[in-house]
Amino acid sequence: MEILYEDNHIIIVNKTTSEIVQGDKTGDTPLSEQLKLWLKEKYNKPGNVFVGVTHRLDRPVSGVVVFAKTSKALTRLNEMFRLGDIQKSYWAIVQNRPPKQQDEITHYLVRNEKQNKSYAYNGQKANAKKATLSYTVIAQSDRYNLLEVNLKTGRHHQIRCQLAQIGCPIKGDLKYGAKRSNPDGGISLHARRIRFIHPVSQKEIDVTAPVPNDVLWKTFEQTVSNRLTERANDKTEY
């Protein structure tokens, strides 16, 4: 388990594609329960350990997840997520290049519970929810493009569904049109960064999750890092 940040009230974890955030019908041990055991052992705590789920990531998605260690933090974080006071950015690897270098796109999503899948439409539909995100192409290779995605709304499978709708299914995401699966069974969507004001201390929290241990991911991460370094050097020169 990779812990990215911890204090008395919150703990932030870098989730792998094989882990689930909260218990489901598979019966697999979720991250929330793993964390309880980890905290109990680390601090030699008697009795039950509190770990509250504040938000979720789909099982095949990797990246940053925030848990609450106190009921006070859980209540406040839940409200912050509801109000959109927490900024999350994602990295997605897609094969097809998007129509524009950067754009904001809006669709209307209809969720099919039986299929556990959402469908995107350009206009209003019965039971549809408006979904908006922005993306920027931040790196590319011979075959793939790396997108940074910021959500304006939080809908079921929103990034997966909307990118597929513009002809850019996420690598490995068979459910939304990818041609083949990834070796680890996950998809190439990573919750890269989260920023918010701490619900108790009021200090700024800004956490970035390292990408999965995969050659393509690591290559893209290095490319972006090199570009940021070059830009910083250019500013220094002036």
Disulfide bonds with the S-S distance in Angstrom:
none
